[in-house]
């Protein structure tokens, strides 16, 4: 049974914290020959991160570039002219270094003499099409705002799905589901990051924030096709949850439920998962496992905890969402429900969707009944 385990989740967290991309996330921004479902519109990937936005649009925001944008460091490098005051400081440091090399015992090997002293004066743009938000703490400001709103009596209807609250949080955060560091952020399963390359790089924050938003707005709000191979399944996972049932919790879907591959949001014909795509790159992914579910859930207990132990939410208790047509239920750190009924399991990835664990559990109840009742 294929699933993302604890190791993959920790790698995702490490990559987000260090600013580096996972190999599969990097490849997701490349063109693909793998088939996507024919009944939904799919978005096109550019060849590299430099093609998300024209150079002229970048220069209109940050000023003239010193050279053409170029790929590197997992994204697109934009070099700006070095300001006189920065160049002056660099020249001073060069003189100090030259003096140090003349001291007795100094390392004067060619490698040390020719060592690069400064990074490019500019910034790096990275676009990750499959970010599951692992680097975001549940104690973040957005979560605190959301938790406070849940208590409002006037928000009872929105609390049932989480979608209305998340729209309000996104508006308060400048259109991001979660702001990034230092610039940019995540919206749905898309992360746009703008990071200074040189330690002495200085540009008004609003310009880099504006650039990140402009790139975000240029990313098509449709599923992207999968750029790698994936297992297939003769059974249709989308048959477990109808579009109207999903929309009752997630809000209007931009495309019909579509099959996806490799546990992600990318469209793939005959893939083993089903994606429910709402506006803002928000996708809920449902993955049924027709056999071997008990073994997999037992193996994953070290990753998550019982839902009853982690869902400290009065609305969840009142809605009786913790009970359902399953034998066991687990919530993993990467925003995924694992539900077991007999030897069949259901995974529901909701972190980058338009709902929370409460709404995801409501949808899981419907899908799990059908999964358990399906013929072998």
Order of alpha helices (4+ residues) and beta strands (2+ residues): alpha-alpha-alpha-beta-beta-alpha-alpha-beta-alpha-alpha-alpha-beta-beta-beta-alpha-alpha-beta-beta-beta-alpha-beta-alpha-alpha-beta-beta-beta-alpha
